[in-house]
Amino acid sequence: MRRKIPSTTALVAFESAARQQSFTKAAEELSLTQGAICRQIAGLEEFLGIELFRRSRRGVQLTEAGLAYSRKVAAQLDAVERDTLAAMGQQGAMSIELAVVPTFATQWLVPRLKDFQQLHPEVTVHLTNRTRPFLFADTAFDAAIYFGDADWSGTEAHYLMPEYPLPVCSPELLAGRTQFSAEELAALPLLQQTTRPYAWRQWFNAQGLNVPRDMSGPRYELFSMLAQAAIHGMGVALIPPFLIQRELAEGRLVAAHPQAFHSDERAYYLIIPERKLESAALRAFRDWLLQAAADYQQENRL
C-alpha cells in the first residue's frame, strides 16, 4: 500500500516558510522563486485538505492547523537530517548507539572512553540521554547503561556497580557544624531525584526513622541538577559520591551525614538486546566496560 506522504520538496518549503513566516524569505533560503514556494505550499494544502497559511496583503500567517503541523514536520526533518549525517559519517566504520543515564555518563563514562577508543579505534560510541526504561524495538539503540534492576525482557544484563548515595549539602548550610544528625536532616529541605522517588524514605528507614515528609521537596530529573541545587544552599541531596567527586574535592559540597545508603537491589547495568549479542563492536565495548567497572570498584572498595 502506497504511503500517504507528501513530497519532501513541499515539506522543506513549508518548514522554511513556517519558521520564517514568509514565503519571500523561504524562497531566498532555498534559492527558489517566491512563485515556486507558493506552488509547493498550495500543493501541500491540497494534499492535506487543510489551510496552512492565511494570506493577506501584509503577508502570510500560520493557521492553528498549520502551526501544529509545522512543529511536527520540523522535528521529523531534523531527525532525517541527523540520520543522514550519521550515515554519511560512517564510511564503513563500526559504531554503537548507546542510551545512557546522563550524570553517570558525564562524570564516570566519558572520562574513561578515551581508553576504549585507544584500544578500539575502529569503533565509534555515540551517547544519547535516557533516564527511564524503553523498548529497544522502538529505538535505534544498540545497548543501554541503566540504573535499576536487570529485568528487561529479551536482553542480557551485565552488572556494573552500585550507587550508595550519601546526604550532601553546601558548607554554608552546615553553618560551621561538622555534620547533621539524622533527626536534624529530617527538618531540612530535602531535594528529591525524580527517578529515585523513595530514596530519602529508604535512607531514613535505614537510620531507624519514619519521616512523614520524606518525599516532599523540589524534584530534579538529573543528579547534576540536584548537585547544583545543593551547592546553592537549597537543601540536602542524596547523591552517589562518585558522581560529585570534583564538587566534594573543591569543597562546594560536603557530607551532611556520614552514612550512605547501601542497597544491592538496584544498580548500574549494561543492557544489551539479545539480537545484538553477536555484534563485534558491542562485545568489545562490553568487555572493556565490565573491566573498567571492576577496576573502579576495587580501587574504591565498593
SULQUI-V397907 format. One record per backbone hydrogen bond with DSSP energy under -0.5 kcal/mol. CO is the residue of the C=O (numbers start at 1). NH is the residue of the N-H. If there is no record, write none. Layout:
CO|NH + CO|NH
//
This chain:
3|5 + 7|11 + 8|12 + 9|13 + 10|14 + 11|15 + 12|16 + 13|17 + 14|18 + 15|19 + 16|20 + 17|21 + 17|22 + 22|26 + 23|27 + 24|28 + 25|29 + 26|30 + 27|31 + 27|32 + 28|31 + 33|37 + 34|38 + 35|39 + 36|40 + 37|41 + 38|42 + 39|43 + 40|44 + 41|45 + 42|46 + 43|47 + 44|48 + 45|49 + 45|50 + 50|52 + 52|63 + 53|55 + 54|61 + 56|59 + 59|56 + 61|54 + 63|67 + 64|68 + 65|69 + 66|70 + 67|71 + 68|72 + 69|73 + 70|74 + 71|75 + 72|76 + 73|77 + 74|78 + 75|79 + 76|80 + 77|81 + 78|82 + 79|83 + 80|84 + 81|85 + 82|86 + 83|87 + 84|88 + 85|89 + 86|90 + 87|90 + 87|91 + 90|93 + 94|124 + 96|98 + 96|126 + 97|99 + 97|142 + 97|143 + 98|128 + 99|145 + 100|130 + 101|105 + 102|106 + 103|107 + 104|108 + 104|109 + 105|110 + 109|112 + 109|113 + 110|113 + 110|114 + 112|115 + 112|116 + 113|117 + 114|118 + 115|119 + 116|120 + 120|123 + 122|94 + 124|96 + 124|126 + 126|98 + 128|100 + 134|136 + 135|138 + 136|139 + 142|273 + 143|99 + 144|146 + 144|271 + 145|101 + 146|148 + 146|269 + 148|267 + 150|152 + 151|153 + 152|155 + 154|274 + 156|272 + 158|270 + 161|268 + 164|241 + 165|261 + 166|239 + 167|256 + 167|257 + 168|237 + 169|254 + 170|173 + 170|174 + 171|175 + 171|176 + 174|177 + 181|185 + 182|186 + 183|187 + 184|187 + 185|188 + 189|191 + 189|236 + 191|238 + 192|194 + 192|220 + 193|196 + 196|199 + 198|202 + 199|203 + 200|204 + 201|205 + 202|206 + 203|207 + 204|207 + 204|209 + 205|208 + 209|211 + 210|212 + 211|214 + 213|216 + 218|192 + 220|194 + 222|226 + 223|227 + 224|228 + 225|229 + 226|230 + 227|231 + 228|232 + 229|234 + 230|170 + 230|233 + 236|191 + 237|168 + 237|239 + 239|166 + 240|243 + 241|244 + 244|248 + 245|249 + 246|250 + 247|252 + 247|253 + 248|251 + 254|169 + 256|180 + 258|260 + 259|167 + 260|262 + 261|263 + 267|148 + 268|160 + 268|161 + 269|146 + 269|271 + 270|158 + 270|272 + 271|144 + 272|156 + 273|276 + 274|277 + 276|279 + 279|283 + 280|284 + 281|285 + 282|286 + 283|287 + 284|288 + 285|289 + 286|290 + 287|291 + 288|292 + 289|293 + 290|294 + 291|295 + 292|296 + 293|297 + 294|298 + 295|299 + 296|300 + 297|301 + 297|302
//
